[in-house]
Amino acid sequence: MGTIGILSFSDGRKRVHDGLAPYITDCEKRLVRIFEEDGGFKTVTGKEIIWNAELARTEADRLSAAQVDGIIFNVPVFAFPNYSLIAAMRGRGP
């Protein structure tokens, strides 16, 4: 099978993001388990949850450099939609 990238997104307000981060991380871990154990994929996750534009750029670039076959956007909470757009424009694959 291929390699799937997973980027997780959050609210753009630092104080709100800090409160949501544990839940977002838990959702990301569940996705990794599903893709790796049930789907047989290798996964590469972002180093940080995206909560600002700079992280959207750097994390998408990092996963693209890892040559993933596609990137899943994990958005389990309200997240600023422009971060997803930035990541999609810089990311690799569908």
N, C-alpha and C positions, 0 to 999 in steps of 0.2 A: 504494500500500500504506500501511500504518499505521506507527505509531511504537512500538517495543518498548523497554521499560526493562529493564536488567539490573543486578541487585544481587548482589554477590559476598560470601560469608560465610566466616568463618574460626573458628578456635579462640579461645576467650575469654581464654586466658592470653597476655599480651603477648609473652613470650619465645618461645612456641610460634608464635604468629601471625607474628612477625617472620621466622621461618624458613620459613613456608609462603607468605608473601605473593608471592614471585616466581612460584611455580607457579600460584597462584590468578589472578594477573594474566595469565599466559600463557593460561590456560583462558578467561578473560574475553575476551581479544583474539581467540581462535579463535571464540567465540560471535558476537562482533561481525562478524567476517568472514563467517561463515555466513549471518547474518541480512541483512547489507547486500549482499554480492556474490551469494549464491545465492538469497536470498529476496526481495530488493528492498525490504526494510524500512529505515527510518531507526532508529537506535538511540541511546539515551541511557543512559549508565552512571553508576553511583554515583561520587562523587568519591573515596571511600575504601572499602576493604574493611571490611565490618562485622565487628568483633570485640568489640563491647560493646553494651549496650542503648541507650545514647544514640545511637550511630551508626545502629542499626537504626531508631530513630525519625526522626532527621534525614534520613537517606538516603531512606527511604520517602516522607517528606513532600516532599522535593525532587523525586523522580520524579513524584509525584502532581501537584505544581505544574506540572511540564512537560507535563502532560496526555497521558501515554503511554497507549496503548490496552491495555496489559497489561504485567506485570512478570515476567521470568524470574528465578528464583532459581538462581544459580550456586553450587553446593555441592560442589566437587571434592575436598574433604578433610573430615575430621571437623570439624563446627562445632557450637557450642552451639545446640540446637534452639529454645530460647526466643527467639533473635534472629530466626529465620525467622517465628515466630508474631507477634512485635511488628511486624515489617515487613508481614506479611500483613494484620494488623488495621488498619494505617495506610495501606497502599498503595492504589492505584487500579486497578480492572479485575481481570481474572482472572489 
